[in-house]
Amino acid sequence: MLDLTGKRALVTGIANNRSIAWGIAQQLHAAGADLGVTYLPDAKGKMEKKVKDLVEPLNPSLFLPCNVQDEAQVTETFDAVKKQWGQLDILVHCLAFANRDDLMGDFSETSKAGFQLALDISAYSLVSLSRAAKLLMTDGGSIVTLTYLGGVKVIPNYNVMGIAKAALEMNVRYLAADLGSSNIRVNGISAGPIRTLASSAVGGILDMIHHVEDIAPLHRTVTQEEVGKAAAFLCSDLSSGVTGQILYVDSGYNIMGM
């Protein structure tokens, strides 16, 4: 039985009720984990209120601002985790961003600034958060991130985000090798396309979803709940021997050649 009772889990990347991070948080809560939630702060506080209202039923012990482009704020986040919990068992990394203009048209037109921005937020942030988390994972732990098939195969309009996901997947492997001696496991979930605020920026996202429904062995795309259940598995002792892996939760689409 999947049981996360007594586990302390920090979840990043919840933006609204369509976020995959929201699906993961729900499943971790259902399994008994004590949740901490971060949000991306903005000048008017709109995101704080939106996320706070959404996660209220999960009764998170921590609700913290965290802009991963601000190293000082990352430090403050984990200082707050240490003060509240003393240690950390689970880190869920659901962070990705690229300029909308870099998610359509010719990849060769990607700007240097856009490239750096996508890699910083979508890939380097896993390194940054893991570096801070490992100091609190004194009894071992599990780190889970989200990736996509566009990191290993060319997907129309995914463009610079595909490069970022490729980097993210190698981060998973190098971090798994680096942190394994501390009994910290690092894995990624490659989810099928789901309509979220983030995915809506990718040109032709609905066409991608319909294509998966036609081609995938299960002839459907996946749900937040299914991705959440897979994440809960990777965060639990049921996956104690699994690290450095990319788990595909995509209705089998990735196995198809035609």
Secondary structure, 3 states (H helix, E strand, C coil): CCCCCCCEEEECCCCCCCCHHHHHHHHHHHCCCEEEEEECCCCCCHHHHHHHHHHHHHCCCEEEECCCCCHHHHHHHHHHHHHHHCCCCEEEECCCCCCHHHHCCCHHHCCHHHHHHHHHHHHHHHHHHHHHHHCCCCCCEEEEEEECHHHCCCCCCCHHHHHHHHHHHHHHHHHHHHHHHHCEEEEEEEECCCCCCCHHHCCCHHHHHHHHHHHCCCCCCCCHHHHHHHHHHHHCHHHCCCCCCEEEECCCHHHCCC
